[in-house]
Amino acid sequence: MWNSKNWASGDLQTPRGSLAENIMRSSRSLILCSKKTWIAMPLDVPKKAVGQLRVVLIGDIVGKPGMTAACAAVGMLREAGCDLIVANAENAADGAGLTVKQYEQLVAAGIDAITLGDHIYKKREIEKALRSQSNIVKPANFPDKAPGRDHCLVKTADGIPIAIMSLLGRVFMRPVNCPFEAADRVLAELPESVRIRVVDMHGEATSDKQAMGYYLDGRVTAVLGTHTHVPTADEQILPGGTAFQCDVGMTGPYRSILGREIEPVLRTTLTFDPNTFHVATEDVRVSATWFDADPLNGRATQIGRLQFPVDPKR
């Protein structure tokens, strides 16, 4: 089982001078660029109540700018009291998929668990990590024979287990098995002692995500949406104690069309002329959503959105 104590204590072993070591060192405190000066910037989040856990989901990481931003944000999120950091990384490899090297970079930076989505197998090499690593998951409503785990258990530095599950929506998405039945199956397999349960609902339609939120209300701690790359302003605690948001948003370049360079997308939209949609580079931001929860009963107590800039050229 993955344990965030490895990152918090500095026990992760990486070669001196390697990229992973540099990312790990730099990510312990996020720095933002103001002209040519880098300054530490605390996040504007409330303090946790005594005995509460704080979990954060970093929204879809898009390309190299998103990778740089997500890795740099880890230290700042830890300083804001985040006990566990989850990231959706399905767009990390040039906008589609995740490589093994990128998986290793995210883990070395201090990210505890990784979810994916419909682009999960765009980089075939990730199958190796999906089969061998315990902190990365496939959508639970993919076929049983599809490479990867349908959920994972990760521990905070204090040893509290947290279950992470990913589900793929069915409205305007690829054909997949029923996400509601998949959620029921995974929840039935979890030990009763695992009270904190986090669902990444990867889907296109807000109706799909809202339906899942209410279906799981009171049975999971959070249902947070990903995939559209556009953060929604509907974060809330549902009546049964489940934190909910339709979409966390994108970690990547916001001067773009969903993370891609604007002009090629417009040309293809207007003329049907085929173009390559490269990942954009300007106005890079981290989008994430945090929630606090009671580890004794698994109910969320508060939720908040985060969005802040990071200069990928630092």
C-alpha positions in Angstrom: 0.0 0.0 0.0 1.3 3.5 -0.9 2.1 5.6 2.1 2.5 9.4 1.9 5.0 9.3 4.8 7.6 8.4 2.2 7.3 11.8 0.7 6.7 13.7 3.9 9.8 12.2 5.6 12.0 12.5 2.5 12.4 8.7 2.4 11.9 8.4 -1.3 15.2 7.5 -2.8 16.2 9.2 -6.1 19.6 9.6 -7.7 21.4 12.8 -6.7 21.1 15.4 -9.4 18.3 13.5 -11.2 15.2 15.1 -12.5 13.2 13.3 -9.8 15.4 14.7 -7.1 15.2 18.2 -8.4 11.4 18.0 -8.7 11.1 16.6 -5.2 13.3 19.4 -3.8 11.5 22.2 -5.7 8.0 20.9 -4.9 8.4 21.3 -1.1 7.5 24.9 -1.5 5.7 26.3 -4.5 7.1 29.5 -6.0 5.3 31.8 -8.3 6.8 34.1 -10.9 6.4 37.9 -10.5 8.5 39.4 -13.3 11.9 37.9 -12.6 11.4 37.3 -8.9 10.2 34.0 -7.4 8.3 34.3 -4.1 6.6 31.8 -1.9 2.8 32.2 -1.9 0.6 30.6 0.8 -2.7 29.3 -0.3 -5.9 31.0 0.9 -7.5 28.0 2.6 -9.0 27.7 6.1 -7.3 25.7 8.8 -8.4 22.2 9.4 -10.4 21.5 12.5 -8.7 19.2 15.0 -8.9 15.6 14.0 -9.9 16.3 10.4 -8.2 15.0 7.2 -7.6 17.1 4.2 -7.5 15.6 0.7 -6.9 17.4 -2.6 -7.5 16.3 -6.2 -5.4 18.1 -8.8 -7.5 18.4 -12.0 -6.5 17.0 -15.4 -2.8 17.5 -16.0 -2.3 18.6 -19.6 1.1 18.3 -21.2 4.5 19.4 -20.1 3.2 22.7 -18.6 0.7 20.8 -16.5 3.3 18.4 -15.3 5.6 21.2 -14.2 2.7 23.0 -12.5 1.4 19.9 -10.7 4.9 18.9 -9.4 5.6 22.4 -8.3 2.3 22.7 -6.4 2.8 19.7 -4.1 4.8 21.6 -1.5 2.3 24.4 -1.3 -0.6 21.9 -0.9 1.3 20.2 1.9 1.8 23.5 3.6 -1.9 24.2 3.3 -2.6 21.0 5.3 -3.2 18.5 2.6 -2.7 15.0 4.0 -3.2 13.2 0.7 -2.7 14.5 -2.9 -4.4 12.8 -5.8 -4.0 13.9 -9.4 -5.7 13.0 -12.7 -2.9 12.6 -15.2 -4.6 11.2 -18.3 -3.6 14.2 -20.5 0.0 14.5 -19.2 1.8 13.1 -22.3 1.4 15.8 -24.9 -2.3 16.0 -24.1 -3.2 12.3 -24.3 -2.1 9.6 -22.0 0.7 9.1 -19.4 4.2 7.7 -19.7 6.0 5.7 -17.1 8.6 8.4 -16.7 5.8 11.0 -16.0 4.2 8.6 -13.5 7.6 8.4 -11.7 8.0 12.1 -11.8 4.6 12.7 -10.2 5.3 10.2 -7.5 8.7 11.6 -6.8 7.2 15.1 -6.5 4.9 13.8 -3.7 1.7 12.9 -5.4 0.1 10.0 -3.5 -2.3 8.5 -6.0 -3.0 8.9 -9.8 -6.3 8.5 -11.6 -6.8 8.4 -15.4 -9.7 8.4 -17.8 -10.7 7.7 -21.4 -7.1 8.4 -22.6 -5.6 5.9 -20.2 -4.0 3.6 -22.8 -2.8 6.3 -25.3 0.7 5.5 -24.2 0.9 1.7 -24.2 3.9 1.7 -21.9 1.8 2.8 -19.0 0.3 -0.7 -18.9 3.5 -1.7 -17.0 2.8 0.7 -14.2 -0.9 -0.1 -14.1 -0.1 -3.7 -13.5 2.7 -3.3 -11.0 2.1 -0.1 -9.0 -0.3 0.2 -6.1 -1.2 3.9 -6.3 -2.5 4.2 -9.9 -6.0 3.1 -11.1 -8.0 2.5 -14.2 -11.7 3.4 -14.4 -13.5 0.8 -12.3 -16.1 0.3 -15.0 -13.6 -0.8 -17.6 -13.6 -4.6 -18.4 -12.0 -6.8 -15.8 -9.3 -7.9 -18.3 -8.3 -4.3 -19.0 -4.9 -3.6 -17.5 -5.0 -1.9 -14.1 -6.6 -1.9 -10.7 -10.2 -0.8 -10.2 -9.3 1.0 -7.0 -6.3 1.6 -4.7 -5.7 2.1 -1.0 -3.2 4.7 0.0 -2.2 5.8 3.5 -1.6 9.3 4.9 1.6 10.0 6.8 -0.3 9.1 10.0 -1.3 5.8 8.6 -5.0 6.5 7.8 -6.1 4.4 4.8 -7.9 6.2 1.9 -9.6 4.4 -1.0 -9.3 6.0 -4.5 -11.7 5.0 -7.3 -12.1 6.3 -10.8 -15.3 5.9 -12.9 -16.0 6.8 -16.5 -19.2 8.5 -17.4 -21.4 7.2 -20.3 -23.0 10.3 -21.7 -21.0 11.5 -24.8 -18.2 9.1 -23.9 -16.8 5.8 -25.2 -19.0 2.7 -24.5 -18.1 1.3 -21.0 -19.8 -0.8 -18.4 -22.2 0.7 -15.9 -20.4 3.1 -13.6 -23.1 2.7 -10.9 -22.7 -1.0 -10.8 -18.9 -0.7 -10.7 -19.1 1.7 -7.8 -21.3 -0.7 -5.9 -18.9 -3.6 -6.6 -15.8 -1.7 -5.4 -17.5 -0.3 -2.3 -18.6 -3.8 -1.3 -15.0 -5.0 -1.5 -13.6 -2.2 0.7 -12.8 -3.0 4.4 -15.2 -1.3 6.8 -12.1 0.3 8.4 -11.5 2.4 5.3 -13.8 5.3 6.0 -12.4 7.9 3.6 -13.4 7.0 0.0 -12.7 9.3 -3.0 -14.3 9.0 -6.4 -12.9 10.7 -9.5 -15.9 10.8 -11.8 -14.4 11.3 -15.3 -17.2 12.3 -17.6 -18.5 14.8 -20.2 -22.0 15.5 -18.9 -22.8 17.4 -15.7 -26.0 15.3 -15.4 -23.9 12.1 -15.3 -21.7 13.5 -12.5 -24.6 14.8 -10.5 -26.4 11.5 -10.7 -23.3 9.7 -9.4 -22.9 12.3 -6.6 -26.4 11.7 -5.3 -26.2 7.9 -5.9 -23.1 7.7 -3.7 -24.1 10.4 -1.2 -23.4 9.1 2.3 -21.5 6.1 1.0 -18.3 7.9 -0.1 -16.5 10.9 1.2 -16.2 12.8 -2.2 -17.3 12.6 -5.8 -15.2 15.0 -7.8 -15.5 15.3 -11.6 -12.8 15.5 -14.2 -12.4 15.4 -18.0 -14.0 18.7 -19.3 -10.9 20.9 -18.3 -13.3 23.6 -17.2 -13.8 24.1 -13.4 -17.3 24.4 -12.2 -18.6 26.6 -9.4 -20.9 24.0 -7.8 -18.7 22.6 -5.0 -20.9 21.5 -2.1 -21.5 19.0 0.7 -24.5 16.8 -0.3 -27.1 16.0 2.4 -25.5 12.6 3.3 -22.0 14.2 3.8 -20.4 13.6 0.4 -18.3 16.4 -1.0 -19.2 17.1 -4.6 -18.1 19.1 -7.7 -19.0 18.5 -11.3 -15.5 19.3 -12.6 -12.2 20.3 -10.8 -10.8 21.8 -14.0 -7.5 21.6 -15.8 -3.9 21.9 -14.6 -2.2 23.3 -17.6 -2.2 26.3 -20.1 -5.4 28.4 -19.9 -4.7 30.6 -22.9 -5.9 27.7 -25.0 -8.9 25.7 -26.1 -9.0 23.0 -23.5 -5.2 23.0 -23.2 -4.5 23.1 -27.0 -3.1 25.9 -29.1 -5.9 28.2 -30.2 -5.2 28.8 -33.8 -5.1 25.2 -35.1 -8.3 24.4 -33.3 -10.1 27.4 -34.8 -8.8 26.6 -38.3 -10.1 23.0 -38.1 -13.4 24.2 -36.6 -14.0 26.7 -39.3 -12.6 24.9 -42.4 -12.4 21.2 -41.5 -8.8 21.4 -42.5 -6.9 18.8 -40.4 -4.3 20.2 -38.0 -2.2 18.9 -35.2 -3.4 20.2 -31.9 -0.3 20.9 -29.9 -0.4 21.6 -26.2 -0.4 25.4 -25.5 2.1 27.0 -23.2 0.7 30.3 -21.9 -1.1 31.2 -18.7 -0.4 28.0 -16.8 -2.5 27.3 -13.7 -3.1 24.6 -11.2 -6.8 23.8 -10.7 -7.6 21.6 -7.7 -10.3 20.9 -5.2 -9.7 20.1 -1.5 -12.1 18.8 1.1 -11.9 18.1 4.8 -13.4 14.9 6.3 -13.9 13.2 9.6 -11.7 10.0 9.5 -14.0 8.3 12.0 -17.2 8.4 9.9 -15.9 9.3 6.5 -18.2 12.3 6.1 -16.9 15.5 4.4 -17.2 18.7 6.5 -16.0 21.4 4.0 -14.9 21.7 0.4 -13.1 24.4 -1.6 -11.8 25.2 -5.1 -8.2 26.3 -5.8 -6.7 27.9 -8.9 -3.4 29.6 -9.0 -0.7 30.4 -11.7 2.7 28.7 -12.1 5.4 29.7 -14.6 6.5 26.6 -16.5 9.7 28.3 -17.7 11.1 28.9 -14.2 
